[in-house]
C-alpha cells in the first residue's frame, strides 16, 4: 500500500504553499526509499509553483529537487545503496535508459524525455512529487551517494546548483591558466565561483553594482567588476575563456560575448522565459561560442559530489523550517539570501 507523508505544496499556480499530504508508492525491486533530511529551494521551484513555466502539471504540486536523505528501505534487486546510506536525488528520477543520450550518460537530455523529480508523469501513471516532503521513493539508478565529508544541509543545493555550474565549467575547460567570469552572485553564481576556483581557474565576478564586491572576494574570487559601469565591458573586452551566466533574468548577450577571448564560450545556466536577442557579428568576432547547459547525467553528478568532497565545496545556506517556505520564496525573489535556502525537513512533522 502507498505511504502517506507530510509535505508542503500548492494547489494553484501563484498561491501560497501550504501543508498537505501526499502518497508515496511502495518500494519496487529496483527502488530506494529515503527519509529526506534537507531539501534546497531553487529559483526553478518558484518558477514552477508560480506558473512562470505554465499551468501546474498536477494539483497539488510539491516542489523540491535538491534532496539529501538517508536510505530506509531498498528493493530486493537493489545493489547500489544500502539502508543507512546518506544519499541524494537531484532534478530527475528516471529516463528511457535506451536512447543515444542516455547510453552516453547524459540522461538529462533523454531523447524520449526524462522524468523530473516533481511534476512529471511517473511510470505508474501518477505524477512525481518533490523534496518538500518527509520521504521519497526513486529508482536506485537516479540516487547518488553523498560523501560523508560534506555537510548534508550545505550539500543539498549541490544536487542542482552545484551540478548546473560544474558541468559547463568542466565541459568548456575551466582549469589552471584559464580565466572565468561568473555573471551574478546568487544561488548558482556563488557555487560557480567556488567550483571554478577549485578547478584552478582565475575567477572574476560580474554583478550590476559594487555592492557584492566584498562578498565575492570572500568567496574566493580573484577580481570583481560592476556591469553597471559603462567602462567595464571595454576594460574586460577579449579577456575570458568562459563567461558563466547564472542570472535568472535577461542579459545583453552581445555585450557579454565581447568579453570572450578567441574561441571563448558564453555558457548560460540561469533560466529566463524571455528571449535573448543575438547579434551574429558579436558571435562571429573572435570565433566565439554561446552554449546552454542543463544540470547533468547521474555519473557526472556523482563525480561532482566527489569533487566537492575533495575540495571542500558546499553552498552557503540559510536553514528554514517548513512554515518559512513562503517567506523564503519572497526573499529569493528579492535577492535577500546568502545564498541558498535549505529546508530542514524534520520540521514537516510538526
N, C-alpha and C positions, 0 to 999 in steps of 0.2 A: 504494500500500500504506500502511496506517496506520503511524504513527511511534510507537515505544515510548520512553517518557520516564520518568525517575525522579520519584517522588512520595512523599508522606507521607500515610498514611491509616489507617483502621481497618476490620477485618473483622467486628467485633462491637460493638454498642452498649455503651458504657461501658468498653470495653477501651482500653488504651494505643494511641496512634497509633504506626505503625512504618514503616520504609522499604519501598517496594513499587514496582512498575512498572505503568503504565497505557498504553493505546494512544490516540493522538490521530488523528482522521480526516484524510484527505487534504484539501488546500485546494481548496474548490469555487470556482466562478466568482465568488461574492459574499463569499467568506471572507477573513479576515485571520489570519495566523499570527503569534504573537509569542512571543519568549523572555521569560519572566517574570523581572523583576529583583527585585521585592518583592511580598509579599502580607501584608496586615494580618490579625491574629487578632481576630475579633469574638466577642462572647459568644454570638451565634447559632450560630457554628461549633460551640461547645462544646455547646449545646443539641442540635443535630443529632447530633453524634458520641456524646453520652452517652445518647441515646434519650429525652430530655425531650419531643421532638416526635413520639414514636412509634418503631416499629422502623426500622432503617436502610432507606431506599428501595432501596439497592443495596449489595452487598458485593463488593469493598471500596468504602468511601466516602472520597473525597478532598475535604475541605472547602476553604474559601477563596473569598471574594467581594470582596476589596479588592485588586485586581490592577493593578500598573503594570509595563509591559514595553516592549520595542522590537519594531517590526514587522520580521519577517524574510522574509515572503513574502505575496503578495497574489494573489487570483484574477483572472482575465482581465477580469472585469466590474467590479472594484472601482474606485471613483472618489474615495472619501473619505480614504483613507490610502495612504501610500507606504512602501516599505522604508526603514528608518532612523527613522521617526517614533516619538516617545515617546507611548504611548497607555495607556489604562486600560480595565478591564472591571469592572463592579460586580456587582449582585445577579442580573441576568438577562441571558440571551443570545438570547432570541427571544420573540415573541408572535405573535398571529394577524395583526396589522397591519390588520385589516379592521373590527373592531368599533368601536362608537362611542367607547369609551375610548381605544383605540389611535390612531384617527384624530385624536383631540384631544390626542395627545402624552402620554397617561397610560398607557403600556404596562404599568406596574406593576399596573394594575387591569384588565388584559385580561379581557374577559368570557368568553373561551374558555380562559383560563389562560395566564399567561406561563411561560416556561421558565427555571428557576433555573440559575445557573451551575454548581451541583453538585446531584446527587440528583434530577434531573428527567428524564423520558423525552425524548430528543432526536429530531429529525426522522428520523434514520437507524435508529431502533429501539433504540439504545443509551441508557445513562444518562449525563448530563453529569457531569464531574468537575472539581473546582475548582482554586484557585490555589496549593495546596500542591504545586506541580509545576514542572517546568522549562519547560514550553511549553503553549500552549493555542491552539485554532483556534476562531474565532467569526465570525458574520456581521458584516460591516462596519457595519451599522446599529446594532449594540449595542456598538460600540467607540468610545470618546471620546478626544479629544485632551487630553493632559496638558501644560499650558503650561510652557515652559522656565523660567519664573520660580519654579516650585515645586520644592522638593527632592523627588526621586522617592520616597524612602523615607517621608518625612513626609507626602507626598500620598496614599499608598496608602489610609489609613483614610478619606480624604475620599470614596472610592467607595461607602462605606456610611455610616459615622458622619457624614461631612460632609453628604451629601445628605439623610440622615434628619432632621437638625435644620434644615438650610437650608429645606427645602420647607415645613414648617409655620410657621416664623418668617416666611417671605415671605407665605404664604397668609393668615396672620392679622394681617399689617400691622406687624411689628416695624420700628421706624424712629425718627427723631427725635420726641421728645415722647411716646414710649410707654415703659412700664415692663414689663420681662420678668423673671420669676422662673424660674431653672433649677433643677430638683429633681435633685440628685445631681451629683457631680463626678467621674465616671469617664470611660470612653472616649467616650461620647456627650456627657455633660454639659460636659466641658472644651471640646469643639469648639463646643457650643451657646453657651457664654459668649463665645467669640471671634467667632462668627458674629453674635450679637445686638449685640455692641459695634460690629463693623464696619458693621452696618446703621444704627447711630446710636442704639440704644435705651439706656435706663438699665437696668443688669442687677444683679439680686440673686441670689446662690446660696443655695439652701436645702439643708442637709445635717443629718444627725441630731445631730452634736455640733460642738463648736468646733474640732475637730482640723484641719479643712481651711480654716479662715478665711484664714490667710496665703497658702496656695496659690491660693485663689480670687481674692484681691486681686491677686496677682502675675499671674494670667491676664488681668486687666483688669476684674474685677467691681467695681461701684460699692459694693456692700454685701453683707453675709453675715448669715444668721440660722440658728441651730440649732433644728431642728424638735423636738428632744428637750426643749426648754424649753417648758413648757405655756403660757407667756405669748406665745410667738412668733405663734401664729395670731390671737390677739386684737390684738396690736400691728400686724400687717400686714393686717388684715381690709379688704377692699374696695379694695386698693391697685393690683393689677396688671392690665394689659391682656391679658397672656399668661402662663400658667404652663406651662412646658415640662417634662413629666415624662419623665426619661431613665432611671429606675432599672428594673432587671430583677427587681423584687420587688413584692409588693402594697403599695399605699399607701392611706391613708384618703382616698378620693376626696372625701368630703363636706367634710373639713377643708380640703383644698386648694381646693375650689370656693369656700369662704368668703373666700379671698384675692383673688378676682376683683372688679374694679370692674364697673359696669353694662355688660352686653354682652360681658364678657371671656370668654376661651376657655382651658380646660384641655386642652392637646394632649398626648396620650400617645404616646410613641415607644419607650419601654422595653418589652421583651417579658416577660410573665409568663404562666404557664399556669394561674394561679389566678384565680377570679372576683373582681371588684371591686364590692362592694355599693354601691348608689347610692340616696341619699335624694332623692326627687323635689323636695322643698322646697329642698334645697341648690342644686339646678339651677335651679329656678324663681325663687328670690330673685335680684334684680338682672338677671334675664333672661340668665343665664349659659349658656355652651355647653361641651359636652365633645366632644372630637374625637379620632380616631385618625389616624395617618398612616404610610404605608409608603414607604420611600425615595422615588423619583420617576421620571418618564419620562426618556428619553435627552436630549431638548432641555434640560430643566431641569438635568439632571446636568452637561451641558457648560456651561450658564450658571453653575452653582455653581462649577465649577473655574475659570472665567474670573474670577468674583468673588473667589475666594480668591487668585488670582494678583495681582489688582489691589490687594487689601487685605493681602496677606502672611499669610493664614490657612492654617496647616497644623496637623496633630496633633502633640502632644508624644509622642514614641515612645521605645521601647527596642528595639533590634535584637536578634534572636535567630537563632542557627543552627538548621537543621532538627532537629538532635538535641536541641534545647532546647524543642521544641513542647510536650511533655507537662508539663514544668516550668512553661512559660508558662501553660498551661491551669490548673494548680494555683494559680498566683499570681493569675490573673484572678479565680478563684473566691474567693480570699482578699482581694481588693481590694488586692493588693500590686503595683501598677504605676502609673506616672505617664507616660502614661495609656493607652497603646495599644502592644501588642507588634506588631512587624512582622518577618516572616521575611525573611532575606537568602537569596533562592532560589539564589544561586550555591553555597550550601553543600549543596544537594541532590546535586550532582555528586560530593561527597566520599565 
